[in-house]
Amino acid sequence: MVKSFQGNFPFYEFDAFIEMSADMKGNQLHSLKVRHRYPQHSKDPRNNLPLDYSFPADGRIAQLYAMWDMLGRYMDVSQPLPDIPRLEPFRHLDPTTKAFDEAGKRGRPATYWHDLYAKASEKELKQLHGEHRQVVDAAPWGSRPDLMAQSVPGYGDSYTAEPEDVNAYGRFPNKADRFVERAEAKDASQQNKPDNQ
């Protein structure tokens, strides 16, 4: 559940999208926006705007995909908390994560992130950060299953293609950017074809 001053709403009622804005010099800034799908139930009475949250991330568009992935895993109470530095002090407070860690499935000491930051130099941390960013940027985000399309009837029919390179969202349209058909959309279109085709 997402708890707010406007009420409590199931997480699956929120849609994520990438918002682009520009600064005074024309530089593009991107953030992940998560907005409640039914604003008539969650509008802020002070400004009449729908309930939404903004998650800025530095770097490429893939970082925003990673942020959405982390939020989805964080909100899934059947899975352990994402193994990130910010959540390490609270892992023992979540029953699912506590059981996961006690079973030895985490594969790291309880204070892994704390110890890493305490012992590593600034240079080492910068190198680790750069390596992690490369892994995130290279991840095949577009090939992951669309959970929203699986849970909301008709949602997946609204689009059938996605950028081959998710970081292409961060540029103005370019002839070199390619869109590829989503596998599940392609499979669905094949099933809907009449037998004589």
SEKOL-739456 format. One record per residue (C-alpha): residue number from 1; residue in three letters; x, z, y. Coordinates in nm, 3 decimals. Example, Ala and Ser with C-alpha at 12.3 -4.5 7.8 and 13.67 -1.06 7.14 Angstrom:
<atoms>
<atom 1; "ALA"; <1.230; 0.780; -0.450>>
<atom 2; "SER"; <1.367; 0.714; -0.106>>
</atoms>
This chain:
<atoms>
<atom 1; "MET"; <0.000; 0.000; 0.000>>
<atom 2; "VAL"; <0.105; -0.068; 0.358>>
<atom 3; "LYS"; <0.012; 0.235; 0.566>>
<atom 4; "SER"; <-0.045; 0.183; 0.937>>
<atom 5; "PHE"; <-0.238; 0.324; 1.233>>
<atom 6; "GLN"; <-0.498; 0.052; 1.171>>
<atom 7; "GLY"; <-0.552; 0.170; 0.812>>
<atom 8; "ASN"; <-0.402; 0.125; 0.467>>
<atom 9; "PHE"; <-0.389; -0.223; 0.317>>
<atom 10; "PRO"; <-0.263; -0.361; -0.017>>
<atom 11; "PHE"; <0.071; -0.538; 0.018>>
<atom 12; "TYR"; <-0.067; -0.850; -0.150>>
<atom 13; "GLU"; <-0.291; -0.902; 0.155>>
<atom 14; "PHE"; <0.016; -0.980; 0.368>>
<atom 15; "ASP"; <0.163; -1.327; 0.417>>
<atom 16; "ALA"; <0.524; -1.391; 0.509>>
<atom 17; "PHE"; <0.652; -1.666; 0.733>>
<atom 18; "ILE"; <0.962; -1.746; 0.933>>
<atom 19; "GLU"; <0.922; -1.738; 1.309>>
<atom 20; "MET"; <1.159; -1.930; 1.533>>
<atom 21; "SER"; <1.213; -1.847; 1.897>>
<atom 22; "ALA"; <1.471; -1.961; 2.148>>
<atom 23; "ASP"; <1.677; -1.769; 2.399>>
<atom 24; "MET"; <1.752; -1.873; 2.758>>
<atom 25; "LYS"; <2.037; -2.098; 2.641>>
<atom 26; "GLY"; <1.828; -2.275; 2.377>>
<atom 27; "ASN"; <1.980; -2.094; 2.080>>
<atom 28; "GLN"; <1.739; -2.063; 1.789>>
<atom 29; "LEU"; <1.658; -1.714; 1.664>>
<atom 30; "HIS"; <1.473; -1.661; 1.339>>
<atom 31; "SER"; <1.290; -1.360; 1.202>>
<atom 32; "LEU"; <1.077; -1.287; 0.899>>
<atom 33; "LYS"; <0.719; -1.204; 1.000>>
<atom 34; "VAL"; <0.481; -1.032; 0.761>>
<atom 35; "ARG"; <0.119; -1.051; 0.882>>
<atom 36; "HIS"; <-0.205; -0.913; 0.741>>
<atom 37; "ARG"; <-0.418; -1.199; 0.613>>
<atom 38; "TYR"; <-0.749; -1.050; 0.732>>
<atom 39; "PRO"; <-0.700; -0.964; 1.100>>
<atom 40; "GLN"; <-1.066; -0.876; 1.148>>
<atom 41; "HIS"; <-0.992; -0.560; 0.945>>
<atom 42; "SER"; <-0.654; -0.472; 1.092>>
<atom 43; "LYS"; <-0.647; -0.569; 1.461>>
<atom 44; "ASP"; <-0.476; -0.326; 1.693>>
<atom 45; "PRO"; <-0.752; -0.203; 1.929>>
<atom 46; "ARG"; <-0.500; -0.169; 2.215>>
<atom 47; "ASN"; <-0.396; -0.536; 2.227>>
<atom 48; "ASN"; <-0.633; -0.708; 1.980>>
<atom 49; "LEU"; <-0.338; -0.851; 1.783>>
<atom 50; "PRO"; <-0.330; -0.869; 1.401>>
<atom 51; "LEU"; <-0.122; -0.619; 1.208>>
<atom 52; "ASP"; <0.222; -0.767; 1.154>>
<atom 53; "TYR"; <0.582; -0.665; 1.112>>
<atom 54; "SER"; <0.899; -0.843; 1.216>>
<atom 55; "PHE"; <1.225; -0.829; 1.021>>
<atom 56; "PRO"; <1.515; -0.993; 1.203>>
<atom 57; "ALA"; <1.823; -1.085; 1.004>>
<atom 58; "ASP"; <2.148; -1.227; 1.123>>
<atom 59; "GLY"; <2.281; -1.542; 0.970>>
<atom 60; "ARG"; <2.111; -1.829; 0.797>>
<atom 61; "ILE"; <1.751; -1.874; 0.687>>
<atom 62; "ALA"; <1.847; -1.772; 0.333>>
<atom 63; "GLN"; <1.901; -1.419; 0.468>>
<atom 64; "LEU"; <1.530; -1.407; 0.555>>
<atom 65; "TYR"; <1.438; -1.523; 0.205>>
<atom 66; "ALA"; <1.655; -1.241; 0.072>>
<atom 67; "MET"; <1.477; -0.997; 0.305>>
<atom 68; "TRP"; <1.137; -1.107; 0.171>>
<atom 69; "ASP"; <1.266; -1.077; -0.185>>
<atom 70; "MET"; <1.388; -0.723; -0.110>>
<atom 71; "LEU"; <1.053; -0.627; 0.046>>
<atom 72; "GLY"; <0.864; -0.759; -0.256>>
<atom 73; "ARG"; <1.083; -0.560; -0.492>>
<atom 74; "TYR"; <1.056; -0.251; -0.270>>
<atom 75; "MET"; <0.675; -0.268; -0.271>>
<atom 76; "ASP"; <0.652; -0.325; -0.649>>
<atom 77; "VAL"; <0.616; 0.033; -0.773>>
<atom 78; "SER"; <0.658; -0.082; -1.135>>
<atom 79; "GLN"; <1.021; -0.174; -1.062>>
<atom 80; "PRO"; <1.314; 0.040; -0.941>>
<atom 81; "LEU"; <1.400; 0.036; -0.573>>
<atom 82; "PRO"; <1.637; -0.242; -0.465>>
<atom 83; "ASP"; <1.996; -0.124; -0.506>>
<atom 84; "ILE"; <2.099; -0.134; -0.140>>
<atom 85; "PRO"; <2.294; 0.118; 0.072>>
<atom 86; "ARG"; <1.996; 0.216; 0.288>>
<atom 87; "LEU"; <1.785; 0.324; -0.012>>
<atom 88; "GLU"; <2.053; 0.498; -0.219>>
<atom 89; "PRO"; <1.985; 0.851; -0.081>>
<atom 90; "PHE"; <1.618; 0.819; -0.182>>
<atom 91; "ARG"; <1.647; 0.674; -0.534>>
<atom 92; "HIS"; <1.586; 1.013; -0.697>>
<atom 93; "LEU"; <1.257; 1.053; -0.506>>
<atom 94; "ASP"; <1.095; 0.745; -0.661>>
<atom 95; "PRO"; <0.979; 0.820; -1.020>>
<atom 96; "THR"; <1.034; 0.465; -1.150>>
<atom 97; "THR"; <1.382; 0.443; -0.997>>
<atom 98; "LYS"; <1.474; 0.793; -1.115>>
<atom 99; "ALA"; <1.380; 0.704; -1.476>>
<atom 100; "PHE"; <1.570; 0.373; -1.447>>
<atom 101; "ASP"; <1.885; 0.547; -1.319>>
<atom 102; "GLU"; <1.866; 0.833; -1.570>>
<atom 103; "ALA"; <1.843; 0.578; -1.853>>
<atom 104; "GLY"; <2.176; 0.437; -1.732>>
<atom 105; "LYS"; <2.027; 0.098; -1.641>>
<atom 106; "ARG"; <2.165; 0.097; -1.287>>
<atom 107; "GLY"; <2.519; 0.075; -1.421>>
<atom 108; "ARG"; <2.665; 0.246; -1.113>>
<atom 109; "PRO"; <2.738; 0.604; -1.010>>
<atom 110; "ALA"; <2.461; 0.779; -0.812>>
<atom 111; "THR"; <2.675; 0.765; -0.497>>
<atom 112; "TYR"; <2.809; 0.410; -0.541>>
<atom 113; "TRP"; <2.730; 0.283; -0.190>>
<atom 114; "HIS"; <2.827; 0.609; -0.020>>
<atom 115; "ASP"; <3.164; 0.610; -0.195>>
<atom 116; "LEU"; <3.225; 0.242; -0.123>>
<atom 117; "TYR"; <3.169; 0.287; 0.251>>
<atom 118; "ALA"; <3.371; 0.609; 0.257>>
<atom 119; "LYS"; <3.676; 0.460; 0.084>>
<atom 120; "ALA"; <3.683; 0.097; 0.199>>
<atom 121; "SER"; <3.861; -0.016; 0.513>>
<atom 122; "GLU"; <3.687; -0.220; 0.784>>
<atom 123; "LYS"; <3.873; -0.528; 0.661>>
<atom 124; "GLU"; <3.754; -0.474; 0.301>>
<atom 125; "LEU"; <3.395; -0.416; 0.414>>
<atom 126; "LYS"; <3.402; -0.732; 0.624>>
<atom 127; "GLN"; <3.533; -0.928; 0.325>>
<atom 128; "LEU"; <3.264; -0.784; 0.094>>
<atom 129; "HIS"; <2.997; -0.861; 0.353>>
<atom 130; "GLY"; <3.118; -1.222; 0.380>>
<atom 131; "GLU"; <3.122; -1.263; 0.001>>
<atom 132; "HIS"; <2.770; -1.121; -0.024>>
<atom 133; "ARG"; <2.646; -1.355; 0.250>>
<atom 134; "GLN"; <2.787; -1.654; 0.060>>
<atom 135; "VAL"; <2.605; -1.547; -0.257>>
<atom 136; "VAL"; <2.275; -1.507; -0.066>>
<atom 137; "ASP"; <2.317; -1.841; 0.114>>
<atom 138; "ALA"; <2.387; -2.021; -0.215>>
<atom 139; "ALA"; <2.099; -1.863; -0.410>>
<atom 140; "PRO"; <1.831; -2.111; -0.526>>
<atom 141; "TRP"; <1.552; -1.952; -0.320>>
<atom 142; "GLY"; <1.328; -2.259; -0.336>>
<atom 143; "SER"; <1.315; -2.256; -0.715>>
<atom 144; "ARG"; <1.181; -1.902; -0.742>>
<atom 145; "PRO"; <0.815; -1.861; -0.847>>
<atom 146; "ASP"; <0.567; -1.832; -0.560>>
<atom 147; "LEU"; <0.394; -1.502; -0.636>>
<atom 148; "MET"; <0.140; -1.555; -0.358>>
<atom 149; "ALA"; <0.033; -1.886; -0.514>>
<atom 150; "GLN"; <-0.007; -1.707; -0.847>>
<atom 151; "SER"; <-0.224; -1.427; -0.705>>
<atom 152; "VAL"; <-0.437; -1.599; -0.437>>
<atom 153; "PRO"; <-0.674; -1.874; -0.561>>
<atom 154; "GLY"; <-0.616; -2.204; -0.379>>
<atom 155; "TYR"; <-0.307; -2.083; -0.192>>
<atom 156; "GLY"; <-0.067; -2.303; -0.388>>
<atom 157; "ASP"; <-0.275; -2.613; -0.314>>
<atom 158; "SER"; <-0.198; -2.580; 0.057>>
<atom 159; "TYR"; <0.153; -2.717; 0.015>>
<atom 160; "THR"; <0.331; -2.902; -0.261>>
<atom 161; "ALA"; <0.687; -2.943; -0.134>>
<atom 162; "GLU"; <0.962; -2.730; 0.010>>
<atom 163; "PRO"; <1.303; -2.797; 0.162>>
<atom 164; "GLU"; <1.574; -2.870; -0.089>>
<atom 165; "ASP"; <1.801; -2.650; 0.126>>
<atom 166; "VAL"; <1.613; -2.352; 0.275>>
<atom 167; "ASN"; <1.874; -2.328; 0.550>>
<atom 168; "ALA"; <1.746; -2.666; 0.672>>
<atom 169; "TYR"; <1.464; -2.469; 0.837>>
<atom 170; "GLY"; <1.721; -2.350; 1.089>>
<atom 171; "ARG"; <1.786; -2.698; 1.228>>
<atom 172; "PHE"; <1.574; -2.945; 1.412>>
<atom 173; "PRO"; <1.427; -3.207; 1.175>>
<atom 174; "ASN"; <1.702; -3.423; 1.041>>
<atom 175; "LYS"; <1.672; -3.742; 0.838>>
<atom 176; "ALA"; <1.925; -3.603; 0.592>>
<atom 177; "ASP"; <1.703; -3.302; 0.507>>
<atom 178; "ARG"; <1.508; -3.358; 0.188>>
<atom 179; "PHE"; <1.189; -3.198; 0.063>>
<atom 180; "VAL"; <1.141; -3.161; -0.309>>
<atom 181; "GLU"; <0.815; -3.123; -0.495>>
<atom 182; "ARG"; <0.753; -2.773; -0.625>>
<atom 183; "ALA"; <0.759; -2.772; -1.005>>
<atom 184; "GLU"; <0.432; -2.579; -1.039>>
<atom 185; "ALA"; <0.258; -2.816; -0.793>>
<atom 186; "LYS"; <0.385; -3.117; -0.986>>
<atom 187; "ASP"; <0.263; -2.968; -1.317>>
<atom 188; "ALA"; <-0.080; -2.895; -1.165>>
<atom 189; "SER"; <-0.114; -3.248; -1.027>>
<atom 190; "GLN"; <-0.032; -3.392; -1.371>>
<atom 191; "GLN"; <-0.301; -3.175; -1.532>>
<atom 192; "ASN"; <-0.562; -3.289; -1.278>>
<atom 193; "LYS"; <-0.502; -3.663; -1.337>>
<atom 194; "PRO"; <-0.769; -3.851; -1.534>>
<atom 195; "ASP"; <-0.668; -3.958; -1.886>>
<atom 196; "ASN"; <-0.667; -4.330; -1.799>>
<atom 197; "GLN"; <-0.371; -4.295; -1.558>>
</atoms>
